[in-house]
Amino acid sequence: MAREDSVKCLRCLLYALNLLFWLMSISVLAVSAWMRDYLNNVLTLTAETRVEEAVILTYFPVVHPVMIAVCCFLIIVGMLGYCGTVKRNLLLLAWYFGSLLVIFCVELACGVWTYEQELM
């Protein structure tokens, strides 16, 4: 009886975490799309730019497609977790946790790389 209750509690916790994961991914996707459109409007209105603003012109067009692609990937990963939890499918849950592990390792590597770049 206690084991069944703990499994139900863990399933509800996984539902809540997946919902939070989806909401965060969708909000970052919306902000990225809004910022891309907003910056394009601002940058087309100012034809005469200074050298400092030229960095913004070259930096932001690269960041936004990457952010949008990553958010779409995270939404798919969240769906895997939700569907695996609802159907109690171990294969989907294994893909979900494997994807989360890969995402964590990539974020950790990016953090270390950024720290190394700042030291140089």
Backbone as XML, in Angstrom:
<?xml version="1.0"?>
<chain id="A" units="angstrom">
  <residue number="1" name="MET">
    <atom name="N" x="0.824" y="-1.193" z="0.000"/>
    <atom name="CA" x="0.000" y="0.000" z="0.000"/>
    <atom name="C" x="0.866" y="1.254" z="0.000"/>
  </residue>
  <residue number="2" name="ALA">
    <atom name="N" x="1.883" y="1.270" z="0.853"/>
    <atom name="CA" x="2.747" y="2.451" z="0.927"/>
    <atom name="C" x="3.550" y="2.610" z="-0.357"/>
  </residue>
  <residue number="3" name="ARG">
    <atom name="N" x="3.921" y="1.479" z="-0.962"/>
    <atom name="CA" x="4.679" y="1.543" z="-2.211"/>
    <atom name="C" x="3.825" y="2.135" z="-3.330"/>
  </residue>
  <residue number="4" name="GLU">
    <atom name="N" x="2.562" y="1.742" z="-3.403"/>
    <atom name="CA" x="1.671" y="2.275" z="-4.432"/>
    <atom name="C" x="1.451" y="3.770" z="-4.247"/>
  </residue>
  <residue number="5" name="ASP">
    <atom name="N" x="1.326" y="4.196" z="-3.011"/>
    <atom name="CA" x="1.146" y="5.628" z="-2.746"/>
    <atom name="C" x="2.385" y="6.425" z="-3.132"/>
  </residue>
  <residue number="6" name="SER">
    <atom name="N" x="3.556" y="5.867" z="-2.862"/>
    <atom name="CA" x="4.778" y="6.587" z="-3.227"/>
    <atom name="C" x="4.950" y="6.647" z="-4.741"/>
  </residue>
  <residue number="7" name="VAL">
    <atom name="N" x="4.545" y="5.593" z="-5.453"/>
    <atom name="CA" x="4.619" y="5.606" z="-6.920"/>
    <atom name="C" x="3.653" y="6.641" z="-7.481"/>
  </residue>
  <residue number="8" name="LYS">
    <atom name="N" x="2.450" y="6.730" z="-6.924"/>
    <atom name="CA" x="1.490" y="7.746" z="-7.369"/>
    <atom name="C" x="2.015" y="9.149" z="-7.105"/>
  </residue>
  <residue number="9" name="CYS">
    <atom name="N" x="2.644" y="9.327" z="-5.957"/>
    <atom name="CA" x="3.213" y="10.634" z="-5.619"/>
    <atom name="C" x="4.339" y="11.005" z="-6.587"/>
  </residue>
  <residue number="10" name="LEU">
    <atom name="N" x="5.188" y="10.034" z="-6.912"/>
    <atom name="CA" x="6.276" y="10.294" z="-7.861"/>
    <atom name="C" x="5.747" y="10.586" z="-9.265"/>
  </residue>
  <residue number="11" name="ARG">
    <atom name="N" x="4.676" y="9.887" z="-9.666"/>
    <atom name="CA" x="4.081" y="10.162" z="-10.976"/>
    <atom name="C" x="3.504" y="11.574" z="-11.025"/>
  </residue>
  <residue number="12" name="CYS">
    <atom name="N" x="2.826" y="11.983" z="-9.952"/>
    <atom name="CA" x="2.287" y="13.349" z="-9.902"/>
    <atom name="C" x="3.407" y="14.378" z="-9.918"/>
  </residue>
  <residue number="13" name="LEU">
    <atom name="N" x="4.494" y="14.088" z="-9.233"/>
    <atom name="CA" x="5.648" y="14.989" z="-9.242"/>
    <atom name="C" x="6.249" y="15.090" z="-10.638"/>
  </residue>
  <residue number="14" name="LEU">
    <atom name="N" x="6.327" y="13.961" z="-11.348"/>
    <atom name="CA" x="6.853" y="13.977" z="-12.712"/>
    <atom name="C" x="5.917" y="14.726" z="-13.654"/>
  </residue>
  <residue number="15" name="TYR">
    <atom name="N" x="4.601" y="14.594" z="-13.463"/>
    <atom name="CA" x="3.655" y="15.397" z="-14.243"/>
    <atom name="C" x="3.906" y="16.887" z="-14.029"/>
  </residue>
  <residue number="16" name="ALA">
    <atom name="N" x="4.048" y="17.273" z="-12.768"/>
    <atom name="CA" x="4.257" y="18.691" z="-12.447"/>
    <atom name="C" x="5.575" y="19.200" z="-13.020"/>
  </residue>
  <residue number="17" name="LEU">
    <atom name="N" x="6.625" y="18.409" z="-12.918"/>
    <atom name="CA" x="7.915" y="18.830" z="-13.469"/>
    <atom name="C" x="7.871" y="18.956" z="-14.988"/>
  </residue>
  <residue number="18" name="ASN">
    <atom name="N" x="7.169" y="18.035" z="-15.651"/>
    <atom name="CA" x="7.042" y="18.132" z="-17.105"/>
    <atom name="C" x="6.215" y="19.345" z="-17.509"/>
  </residue>
  <residue number="19" name="LEU">
    <atom name="N" x="5.175" y="19.649" z="-16.747"/>
    <atom name="CA" x="4.385" y="20.842" z="-17.029"/>
    <atom name="C" x="5.241" y="22.092" z="-16.868"/>
  </residue>
  <residue number="20" name="LEU">
    <atom name="N" x="6.035" y="22.140" z="-15.811"/>
    <atom name="CA" x="6.946" y="23.264" z="-15.598"/>
    <atom name="C" x="7.982" y="23.341" z="-16.717"/>
  </residue>
  <residue number="21" name="PHE">
    <atom name="N" x="8.497" y="22.202" z="-17.138"/>
    <atom name="CA" x="9.469" y="22.125" z="-18.234"/>
    <atom name="C" x="8.865" y="22.677" z="-19.522"/>
  </residue>
  <residue number="22" name="TRP">
    <atom name="N" x="7.630" y="22.274" z="-19.826"/>
    <atom name="CA" x="6.944" y="22.782" z="-21.014"/>
    <atom name="C" x="6.730" y="24.287" z="-20.937"/>
  </residue>
  <residue number="23" name="LEU">
    <atom name="N" x="6.227" y="24.752" z="-19.802"/>
    <atom name="CA" x="5.943" y="26.185" z="-19.658"/>
    <atom name="C" x="7.207" y="27.026" z="-19.799"/>
  </residue>
  <residue number="24" name="MET">
    <atom name="N" x="8.303" y="26.574" z="-19.208"/>
    <atom name="CA" x="9.554" y="27.323" z="-19.342"/>
    <atom name="C" x="10.053" y="27.311" z="-20.782"/>
  </residue>
  <residue number="25" name="SER">
    <atom name="N" x="9.953" y="26.175" z="-21.451"/>
    <atom name="CA" x="10.400" y="26.095" z="-22.842"/>
    <atom name="C" x="9.555" y="26.983" z="-23.744"/>
  </residue>
  <residue number="26" name="ILE">
    <atom name="N" x="8.253" y="26.962" z="-23.543"/>
    <atom name="CA" x="7.370" y="27.788" z="-24.370"/>
    <atom name="C" x="7.588" y="29.266" z="-24.088"/>
  </residue>
  <residue number="27" name="SER">
    <atom name="N" x="7.824" y="29.629" z="-22.827"/>
    <atom name="CA" x="8.057" y="31.046" z="-22.519"/>
    <atom name="C" x="9.379" y="31.531" z="-23.098"/>
  </residue>
  <residue number="28" name="VAL">
    <atom name="N" x="10.431" y="30.727" z="-23.028"/>
    <atom name="CA" x="11.709" y="31.131" z="-23.632"/>
    <atom name="C" x="11.574" y="31.200" z="-25.151"/>
  </residue>
  <residue number="29" name="LEU">
    <atom name="N" x="10.816" y="30.284" z="-25.737"/>
    <atom name="CA" x="10.568" y="30.323" z="-27.177"/>
    <atom name="C" x="9.831" y="31.595" z="-27.566"/>
  </residue>
  <residue number="30" name="ALA">
    <atom name="N" x="8.826" y="31.968" z="-26.795"/>
    <atom name="CA" x="8.066" y="33.184" z="-27.095"/>
    <atom name="C" x="8.930" y="34.431" z="-26.940"/>
  </residue>
  <residue number="31" name="VAL">
    <atom name="N" x="9.728" y="34.488" z="-25.885"/>
    <atom name="CA" x="10.600" y="35.654" z="-25.681"/>
    <atom name="C" x="11.658" y="35.732" z="-26.775"/>
  </residue>
  <residue number="32" name="SER">
    <atom name="N" x="12.209" y="34.595" z="-27.187"/>
    <atom name="CA" x="13.213" y="34.597" z="-28.259"/>
    <atom name="C" x="12.616" y="35.079" z="-29.571"/>
  </residue>
  <residue number="33" name="ALA">
    <atom name="N" x="11.426" y="34.598" z="-29.887"/>
    <atom name="CA" x="10.782" y="35.036" z="-31.128"/>
    <atom name="C" x="10.432" y="36.519" z="-31.064"/>
  </residue>
  <residue number="34" name="TRP">
    <atom name="N" x="9.942" y="36.978" z="-29.909"/>
    <atom name="CA" x="9.604" y="38.394" z="-29.768"/>
    <atom name="C" x="10.846" y="39.265" z="-29.877"/>
  </residue>
  <residue number="35" name="MET">
    <atom name="N" x="11.927" y="38.876" z="-29.212"/>
    <atom name="CA" x="13.165" y="39.663" z="-29.266"/>
    <atom name="C" x="13.744" y="39.698" z="-30.672"/>
  </residue>
  <residue number="36" name="ARG">
    <atom name="N" x="13.649" y="38.588" z="-31.390"/>
    <atom name="CA" x="14.154" y="38.559" z="-32.766"/>
    <atom name="C" x="13.390" y="39.551" z="-33.627"/>
  </residue>
  <residue number="37" name="ASP">
    <atom name="N" x="12.076" y="39.544" z="-33.524"/>
    <atom name="CA" x="11.275" y="40.476" z="-34.313"/>
    <atom name="C" x="11.486" y="41.911" z="-33.862"/>
  </residue>
  <residue number="38" name="TYR">
    <atom name="N" x="11.583" y="42.133" z="-32.560"/>
    <atom name="CA" x="11.783" y="43.477" z="-32.024"/>
    <atom name="C" x="13.130" y="44.038" z="-32.468"/>
  </residue>
  <residue number="39" name="LEU">
    <atom name="N" x="14.183" y="43.237" z="-32.379"/>
    <atom name="CA" x="15.505" y="43.719" z="-32.789"/>
    <atom name="C" x="15.576" y="43.952" z="-34.290"/>
  </residue>
  <residue number="40" name="ASN">
    <atom name="N" x="14.905" y="43.117" z="-35.074"/>
    <atom name="CA" x="14.897" y="43.349" z="-36.519"/>
    <atom name="C" x="14.222" y="44.670" z="-36.849"/>
  </residue>
  <residue number="41" name="ASN">
    <atom name="N" x="13.126" y="44.990" z="-36.159"/>
    <atom name="CA" x="12.457" y="46.266" z="-36.398"/>
    <atom name="C" x="13.329" y="47.437" z="-35.974"/>
  </residue>
  <residue number="42" name="VAL">
    <atom name="N" x="13.996" y="47.321" z="-34.830"/>
    <atom name="CA" x="14.851" y="48.406" z="-34.350"/>
    <atom name="C" x="16.045" y="48.593" z="-35.269"/>
  </residue>
  <residue number="43" name="LEU">
    <atom name="N" x="16.647" y="47.492" z="-35.702"/>
    <atom name="CA" x="17.854" y="47.593" z="-36.510"/>
    <atom name="C" x="17.563" y="48.049" z="-37.930"/>
  </residue>
  <residue number="44" name="THR">
    <atom name="N" x="16.372" y="47.791" z="-38.439"/>
    <atom name="CA" x="16.062" y="48.302" z="-39.767"/>
    <atom name="C" x="15.710" y="49.781" z="-39.718"/>
  </residue>
  <residue number="45" name="LEU">
    <atom name="N" x="15.217" y="50.253" z="-38.577"/>
    <atom name="CA" x="14.896" y="51.674" z="-38.477"/>
    <atom name="C" x="16.148" y="52.533" z="-38.376"/>
  </residue>
  <residue number="46" name="THR">
    <atom name="N" x="17.210" y="52.004" z="-37.792"/>
    <atom name="CA" x="18.440" y="52.771" z="-37.646"/>
    <atom name="C" x="19.435" y="52.315" z="-38.703"/>
  </residue>
  <residue number="47" name="ALA">
    <atom name="N" x="19.456" y="53.003" z="-39.804"/>
    <atom name="CA" x="20.361" y="52.627" z="-40.886"/>
    <atom name="C" x="21.799" y="53.022" z="-40.578"/>
  </residue>
  <residue number="48" name="GLU">
    <atom name="N" x="21.992" y="54.160" z="-39.954"/>
    <atom name="CA" x="23.340" y="54.611" z="-39.595"/>
    <atom name="C" x="23.686" y="54.058" z="-38.217"/>
  </residue>
  <residue number="49" name="THR">
    <atom name="N" x="24.597" y="53.115" z="-38.191"/>
    <atom name="CA" x="24.976" y="52.507" z="-36.918"/>
    <atom name="C" x="26.441" y="52.779" z="-36.620"/>
  </residue>
  <residue number="50" name="ARG">
    <atom name="N" x="26.749" y="52.776" z="-35.342"/>
    <atom name="CA" x="28.133" y="52.946" z="-34.916"/>
    <atom name="C" x="28.807" y="51.583" z="-34.828"/>
  </residue>
  <residue number="51" name="VAL">
    <atom name="N" x="30.099" y="51.586" z="-34.562"/>
    <atom name="CA" x="30.853" y="50.339" z="-34.478"/>
    <atom name="C" x="30.364" y="49.486" z="-33.308"/>
  </residue>
  <residue number="52" name="GLU">
    <atom name="N" x="30.009" y="50.114" z="-32.193"/>
    <atom name="CA" x="29.526" y="49.362" z="-31.041"/>
    <atom name="C" x="28.223" y="48.639" z="-31.353"/>
  </residue>
  <residue number="53" name="GLU">
    <atom name="N" x="27.385" y="49.255" z="-32.155"/>
    <atom name="CA" x="26.110" y="48.635" z="-32.512"/>
    <atom name="C" x="26.283" y="47.556" z="-33.570"/>
  </residue>
  <residue number="54" name="ALA">
    <atom name="N" x="27.389" y="47.583" z="-34.288"/>
    <atom name="CA" x="27.633" y="46.554" z="-35.299"/>
    <atom name="C" x="27.814" y="45.187" z="-34.652"/>
  </residue>
  <residue number="55" name="VAL">
    <atom name="N" x="28.312" y="45.156" z="-33.421"/>
    <atom name="CA" x="28.449" y="43.889" z="-32.706"/>
    <atom name="C" x="27.077" y="43.277" z="-32.469"/>
  </residue>
  <residue number="56" name="ILE">
    <atom name="N" x="26.096" y="44.099" z="-32.135"/>
    <atom name="CA" x="24.733" y="43.607" z="-31.937"/>
    <atom name="C" x="24.189" y="43.036" z="-33.241"/>
  </residue>
  <residue number="57" name="LEU">
    <atom name="N" x="24.482" y="43.683" z="-34.348"/>
    <atom name="CA" x="23.995" y="43.206" z="-35.636"/>
    <atom name="C" x="24.563" y="41.835" z="-35.979"/>
  </residue>
  <residue number="58" name="THR">
    <atom name="N" x="25.819" y="41.596" z="-35.639"/>
    <atom name="CA" x="26.412" y="40.303" z="-35.977"/>
    <atom name="C" x="26.142" y="39.245" z="-34.915"/>
  </residue>
  <residue number="59" name="TYR">
    <atom name="N" x="25.872" y="39.643" z="-33.669"/>
    <atom name="CA" x="25.710" y="38.680" z="-32.585"/>
    <atom name="C" x="24.294" y="38.115" z="-32.516"/>
  </residue>
  <residue number="60" name="PHE">
    <atom name="N" x="23.297" y="38.946" z="-32.537"/>
    <atom name="CA" x="21.927" y="38.495" z="-32.316"/>
    <atom name="C" x="21.360" y="37.601" z="-33.413"/>
  </residue>
  <residue number="61" name="PRO">
    <atom name="N" x="21.672" y="37.814" z="-34.687"/>
    <atom name="CA" x="21.099" y="36.892" z="-35.675"/>
    <atom name="C" x="21.546" y="35.446" z="-35.490"/>
  </residue>
  <residue number="62" name="VAL">
    <atom name="N" x="22.664" y="35.218" z="-34.833"/>
    <atom name="CA" x="23.127" y="33.855" z="-34.600"/>
    <atom name="C" x="22.435" y="33.242" z="-33.384"/>
  </residue>
  <residue number="63" name="VAL">
    <atom name="N" x="22.177" y="34.049" z="-32.384"/>
    <atom name="CA" x="21.657" y="33.523" z="-31.123"/>
    <atom name="C" x="20.198" y="33.091" z="-31.236"/>
  </residue>
  <residue number="64" name="HIS">
    <atom name="N" x="19.372" y="33.853" z="-31.882"/>
    <atom name="CA" x="17.931" y="33.579" z="-31.870"/>
    <atom name="C" x="17.535" y="32.278" z="-32.568"/>
  </residue>
  <residue number="65" name="PRO">
    <atom name="N" x="18.062" y="31.946" z="-33.741"/>
    <atom name="CA" x="17.692" y="30.634" z="-34.303"/>
    <atom name="C" x="18.141" y="29.465" z="-33.432"/>
  </residue>
  <residue number="66" name="VAL">
    <atom name="N" x="19.286" y="29.615" z="-32.775"/>
    <atom name="CA" x="19.753" y="28.553" z="-31.884"/>
    <atom name="C" x="18.811" y="28.419" z="-30.690"/>
  </residue>
  <residue number="67" name="MET">
    <atom name="N" x="18.415" y="29.551" z="-30.107"/>
    <atom name="CA" x="17.496" y="29.510" z="-28.964"/>
    <atom name="C" x="16.151" y="28.902" z="-29.359"/>
  </residue>
  <residue number="68" name="ILE">
    <atom name="N" x="15.661" y="29.256" z="-30.528"/>
    <atom name="CA" x="14.377" y="28.721" z="-30.980"/>
    <atom name="C" x="14.480" y="27.219" z="-31.220"/>
  </residue>
  <residue number="69" name="ALA">
    <atom name="N" x="15.576" y="26.762" z="-31.827"/>
    <atom name="CA" x="15.757" y="25.330" z="-32.069"/>
    <atom name="C" x="15.891" y="24.557" z="-30.757"/>
  </residue>
  <residue number="70" name="VAL">
    <atom name="N" x="16.634" y="25.106" z="-29.810"/>
    <atom name="CA" x="16.802" y="24.440" z="-28.516"/>
    <atom name="C" x="15.467" y="24.359" z="-27.782"/>
  </residue>
  <residue number="71" name="CYS">
    <atom name="N" x="14.676" y="25.418" z="-27.831"/>
    <atom name="CA" x="13.365" y="25.395" z="-27.165"/>
    <atom name="C" x="12.441" y="24.362" z="-27.795"/>
  </residue>
  <residue number="72" name="CYS">
    <atom name="N" x="12.463" y="24.243" z="-29.111"/>
    <atom name="CA" x="11.644" y="23.220" z="-29.767"/>
    <atom name="C" x="12.094" y="21.817" z="-29.347"/>
  </residue>
  <residue number="73" name="PHE">
    <atom name="N" x="13.411" y="21.617" z="-29.244"/>
    <atom name="CA" x="13.933" y="20.332" z="-28.773"/>
    <atom name="C" x="13.488" y="20.053" z="-27.342"/>
  </residue>
  <residue number="74" name="LEU">
    <atom name="N" x="13.515" y="21.073" z="-26.492"/>
    <atom name="CA" x="13.105" y="20.886" z="-25.101"/>
    <atom name="C" x="11.614" y="20.586" z="-24.985"/>
  </residue>
  <residue number="75" name="ILE">
    <atom name="N" x="10.807" y="21.168" z="-25.853"/>
    <atom name="CA" x="9.374" y="20.861" z="-25.845"/>
    <atom name="C" x="9.152" y="19.398" z="-26.218"/>
  </residue>
  <residue number="76" name="ILE">
    <atom name="N" x="9.902" y="18.905" z="-27.200"/>
    <atom name="CA" x="9.791" y="17.495" z="-27.595"/>
    <atom name="C" x="10.245" y="16.580" z="-26.461"/>
  </residue>
  <residue number="77" name="VAL">
    <atom name="N" x="11.327" y="16.950" z="-25.776"/>
    <atom name="CA" x="11.803" y="16.153" z="-24.640"/>
    <atom name="C" x="10.747" y="16.134" z="-23.533"/>
  </residue>
  <residue number="78" name="GLY">
    <atom name="N" x="10.111" y="17.261" z="-23.276"/>
    <atom name="CA" x="9.040" y="17.303" z="-22.285"/>
    <atom name="C" x="7.870" y="16.415" z="-22.667"/>
  </residue>
  <residue number="79" name="MET">
    <atom name="N" x="7.548" y="16.368" z="-23.956"/>
    <atom name="CA" x="6.479" y="15.479" z="-24.420"/>
    <atom name="C" x="6.846" y="14.016" z="-24.199"/>
  </residue>
  <residue number="80" name="LEU">
    <atom name="N" x="8.119" y="13.676" z="-24.448"/>
    <atom name="CA" x="8.558" y="12.301" z="-24.197"/>
    <atom name="C" x="8.342" y="11.916" z="-22.738"/>
  </residue>
  <residue number="81" name="GLY">
    <atom name="N" x="8.712" y="12.810" z="-21.850"/>
    <atom name="CA" x="8.540" y="12.526" z="-20.427"/>
    <atom name="C" x="7.085" y="12.400" z="-20.034"/>
  </residue>
  <residue number="82" name="TYR">
    <atom name="N" x="6.254" y="13.284" z="-20.565"/>
    <atom name="CA" x="4.834" y="13.242" z="-20.221"/>
    <atom name="C" x="4.184" y="11.968" z="-20.763"/>
  </residue>
  <residue number="83" name="CYS">
    <atom name="N" x="4.446" y="11.662" z="-22.034"/>
    <atom name="CA" x="3.848" y="10.454" z="-22.619"/>
    <atom name="C" x="4.367" y="9.190" z="-21.940"/>
  </residue>
  <residue number="84" name="GLY">
    <atom name="N" x="5.642" y="9.180" z="-21.590"/>
    <atom name="CA" x="6.188" y="8.027" z="-20.883"/>
    <atom name="C" x="5.573" y="7.849" z="-19.515"/>
  </residue>
  <residue number="85" name="THR">
    <atom name="N" x="5.261" y="8.963" z="-18.853"/>
    <atom name="CA" x="4.643" y="8.880" z="-17.532"/>
    <atom name="C" x="3.185" y="8.440" z="-17.634"/>
  </residue>
  <residue number="86" name="VAL">
    <atom name="N" x="2.460" y="8.983" z="-18.594"/>
    <atom name="CA" x="1.040" y="8.642" z="-18.741"/>
    <atom name="C" x="0.872" y="7.174" z="-19.123"/>
  </residue>
  <residue number="87" name="LYS">
    <atom name="N" x="1.670" y="6.722" z="-20.104"/>
    <atom name="CA" x="1.522" y="5.347" z="-20.582"/>
    <atom name="C" x="2.346" y="4.339" z="-19.787"/>
  </residue>
  <residue number="88" name="ARG">
    <atom name="N" x="3.152" y="4.828" z="-18.855"/>
    <atom name="CA" x="4.053" y="3.980" z="-18.066"/>
    <atom name="C" x="4.967" y="3.170" z="-18.978"/>
  </residue>
  <residue number="89" name="ASN">
    <atom name="N" x="5.464" y="3.823" z="-20.015"/>
    <atom name="CA" x="6.333" y="3.190" z="-20.994"/>
    <atom name="C" x="7.785" y="3.425" z="-20.584"/>
  </residue>
  <residue number="90" name="LEU">
    <atom name="N" x="8.484" y="2.351" z="-20.283"/>
    <atom name="CA" x="9.863" y="2.476" z="-19.811"/>
    <atom name="C" x="10.807" y="2.958" z="-20.905"/>
  </residue>
  <residue number="91" name="LEU">
    <atom name="N" x="10.517" y="2.622" z="-22.160"/>
    <atom name="CA" x="11.380" y="3.074" z="-23.255"/>
    <atom name="C" x="11.315" y="4.596" z="-23.403"/>
  </residue>
  <residue number="92" name="LEU">
    <atom name="N" x="10.110" y="5.153" z="-23.367"/>
    <atom name="CA" x="9.975" y="6.610" z="-23.457"/>
    <atom name="C" x="10.620" y="7.302" z="-22.259"/>
  </residue>
  <residue number="93" name="LEU">
    <atom name="N" x="10.460" y="6.726" z="-21.086"/>
    <atom name="CA" x="11.089" y="7.312" z="-19.900"/>
    <atom name="C" x="12.609" y="7.222" z="-19.972"/>
  </residue>
  <residue number="94" name="ALA">
    <atom name="N" x="13.122" y="6.127" z="-20.541"/>
    <atom name="CA" x="14.573" y="6.011" z="-20.707"/>
    <atom name="C" x="15.084" y="7.059" z="-21.693"/>
  </residue>
  <residue number="95" name="TRP">
    <atom name="N" x="14.353" y="7.270" z="-22.799"/>
    <atom name="CA" x="14.726" y="8.329" z="-23.751"/>
    <atom name="C" x="14.661" y="9.697" z="-23.086"/>
  </residue>
  <residue number="96" name="TYR">
    <atom name="N" x="13.665" y="9.901" z="-22.263"/>
    <atom name="CA" x="13.498" y="11.173" z="-21.562"/>
    <atom name="C" x="14.676" y="11.443" z="-20.630"/>
  </residue>
  <residue number="97" name="PHE">
    <atom name="N" x="14.996" y="10.484" z="-19.795"/>
    <atom name="CA" x="16.091" y="10.694" z="-18.850"/>
    <atom name="C" x="17.439" y="10.744" z="-19.560"/>
  </residue>
  <residue number="98" name="GLY">
    <atom name="N" x="17.594" y="9.983" z="-20.648"/>
    <atom name="CA" x="18.818" y="10.086" z="-21.444"/>
    <atom name="C" x="18.959" y="11.455" z="-22.083"/>
  </residue>
  <residue number="99" name="SER">
    <atom name="N" x="17.850" y="11.988" z="-22.586"/>
    <atom name="CA" x="17.877" y="13.336" z="-23.173"/>
    <atom name="C" x="18.192" y="14.387" z="-22.117"/>
  </residue>
  <residue number="100" name="LEU">
    <atom name="N" x="17.617" y="14.242" z="-20.930"/>
    <atom name="CA" x="17.929" y="15.179" z="-19.850"/>
    <atom name="C" x="19.398" y="15.099" z="-19.450"/>
  </residue>
  <residue number="101" name="LEU">
    <atom name="N" x="19.957" y="13.900" z="-19.470"/>
    <atom name="CA" x="21.374" y="13.739" z="-19.144"/>
    <atom name="C" x="22.251" y="14.404" z="-20.196"/>
  </residue>
  <residue number="102" name="VAL">
    <atom name="N" x="21.903" y="14.240" z="-21.466"/>
    <atom name="CA" x="22.662" y="14.887" z="-22.543"/>
    <atom name="C" x="22.554" y="16.403" z="-22.433"/>
  </residue>
  <residue number="103" name="ILE">
    <atom name="N" x="21.358" y="16.912" z="-22.169"/>
    <atom name="CA" x="21.170" y="18.363" z="-22.020"/>
    <atom name="C" x="22.004" y="18.886" z="-20.859"/>
  </residue>
  <residue number="104" name="PHE">
    <atom name="N" x="22.013" y="18.157" z="-19.747"/>
    <atom name="CA" x="22.806" y="18.580" z="-18.591"/>
    <atom name="C" x="24.295" y="18.592" z="-18.921"/>
  </residue>
  <residue number="105" name="CYS">
    <atom name="N" x="24.776" y="17.567" z="-19.619"/>
    <atom name="CA" x="26.202" y="17.516" z="-19.974"/>
    <atom name="C" x="26.578" y="18.641" z="-20.928"/>
  </residue>
  <residue number="106" name="VAL">
    <atom name="N" x="25.710" y="18.959" z="-21.878"/>
    <atom name="CA" x="25.985" y="20.061" z="-22.806"/>
    <atom name="C" x="26.004" y="21.389" z="-22.061"/>
  </residue>
  <residue number="107" name="GLU">
    <atom name="N" x="25.067" y="21.594" z="-21.148"/>
    <atom name="CA" x="25.061" y="22.833" z="-20.366"/>
    <atom name="C" x="26.305" y="22.941" z="-19.489"/>
  </residue>
  <residue number="108" name="LEU">
    <atom name="N" x="26.717" y="21.843" z="-18.905"/>
    <atom name="CA" x="27.927" y="21.846" z="-18.088"/>
    <atom name="C" x="29.156" y="22.150" z="-18.937"/>
  </residue>
  <residue number="109" name="ALA">
    <atom name="N" x="29.233" y="21.553" z="-20.123"/>
    <atom name="CA" x="30.364" y="21.819" z="-21.013"/>
    <atom name="C" x="30.375" y="23.278" z="-21.468"/>
  </residue>
  <residue number="110" name="CYS">
    <atom name="N" x="29.201" y="23.839" z="-21.750"/>
    <atom name="CA" x="29.133" y="25.254" z="-22.139"/>
    <atom name="C" x="29.569" y="26.154" z="-20.997"/>
  </residue>
  <residue number="111" name="GLY">
    <atom name="N" x="29.191" y="25.814" z="-19.787"/>
    <atom name="CA" x="29.612" y="26.604" z="-18.633"/>
    <atom name="C" x="31.114" y="26.556" z="-18.427"/>
  </residue>
  <residue number="112" name="VAL">
    <atom name="N" x="31.708" y="25.370" z="-18.555"/>
    <atom name="CA" x="33.161" y="25.242" z="-18.414"/>
    <atom name="C" x="33.867" y="25.988" z="-19.533"/>
  </residue>
  <residue number="113" name="TRP">
    <atom name="N" x="33.359" y="25.868" z="-20.756"/>
    <atom name="CA" x="33.973" y="26.558" z="-21.895"/>
    <atom name="C" x="33.900" y="28.074" z="-21.715"/>
  </residue>
  <residue number="114" name="THR">
    <atom name="N" x="32.765" y="28.574" z="-21.249"/>
    <atom name="CA" x="32.623" y="30.010" z="-21.013"/>
    <atom name="C" x="33.580" y="30.472" z="-19.924"/>
  </residue>
  <residue number="115" name="TYR">
    <atom name="N" x="33.721" y="29.687" z="-18.871"/>
    <atom name="CA" x="34.640" y="30.036" z="-17.792"/>
    <atom name="C" x="36.080" y="30.053" z="-18.304"/>
  </residue>
  <residue number="116" name="GLU">
    <atom name="N" x="36.441" y="29.083" z="-19.124"/>
    <atom name="CA" x="37.796" y="29.037" z="-19.691"/>
    <atom name="C" x="38.045" y="30.233" z="-20.610"/>
  </residue>
  <residue number="117" name="GLN">
    <atom name="N" x="37.035" y="30.648" z="-21.373"/>
    <atom name="CA" x="37.198" y="31.784" z="-22.282"/>
    <atom name="C" x="37.384" y="33.081" z="-21.514"/>
  </residue>
  <residue number="118" name="GLU">
    <atom name="N" x="36.734" y="33.207" z="-20.363"/>
    <atom name="CA" x="36.876" y="34.421" z="-19.561"/>
    <atom name="C" x="38.246" y="34.509" z="-18.916"/>
  </residue>
  <residue number="119" name="LEU">
    <atom name="N" x="38.859" y="33.365" z="-18.625"/>
    <atom name="CA" x="40.185" y="33.375" z="-18.011"/>
    <atom name="C" x="41.279" y="33.765" z="-19.002"/>
  </residue>
  <residue number="120" name="MET">
    <atom name="N" x="41.046" y="33.520" z="-20.268"/>
    <atom name="CA" x="42.078" y="33.822" z="-21.272"/>
    <atom name="C" x="42.127" y="35.259" z="-21.611"/>
  </residue>
</chain>
